[in-house]
Amino acid sequence: MPINLVNMTNLEKCNAGIEYSYADEELIALKTEAIRQCEIFNALDGRDYMAQYRHLQQMLGAVGERVWIAMVGGVPAKVIKTLENDL
């Protein structure tokens, strides 16, 4: 059955990997909220692993155990690593 692009929202198109409008208000709102949540995460004490973990759970909905996001040169890394003994 072919996909009906006419009735799809831009978010649905984005999630399906179909060309979509980047200027869509719903997508802009989601991107803006993601940026805000990252700023909150980046403002947390880098030694407070539990606060970071709780915020990751809030941001992502669920995360595995002993997860953290590494900072490289003051910029969050894109790789999620596992802690060995810190949690």
C-alpha positions, 0 to 999 in steps of 0.5 A: 500500500503506497504512503499517503503523503498528503495527510502526513504531518511533517513530523510523520514524514521526518520520522518515516525518512521522507522529505519534509519541511524543516520550517514546520512549526511543530518541528521547530518547537520540538527542536527548540525544546531539545536545545533547552533540555541540552542546555539544562543538562550541560549546566549540571555539575559534571560530577553529579552523575545521578542528576545527569542520569535523572535528566537523561531519563527525563529527556530521553524517556528511558536509558540503560543503567550506568549511562552518561554523556561524555564531554570533550573539550567542553562540548558534549560528545555524541557517543554515550558510554557506560560508567564502570564504577561511578553509579 
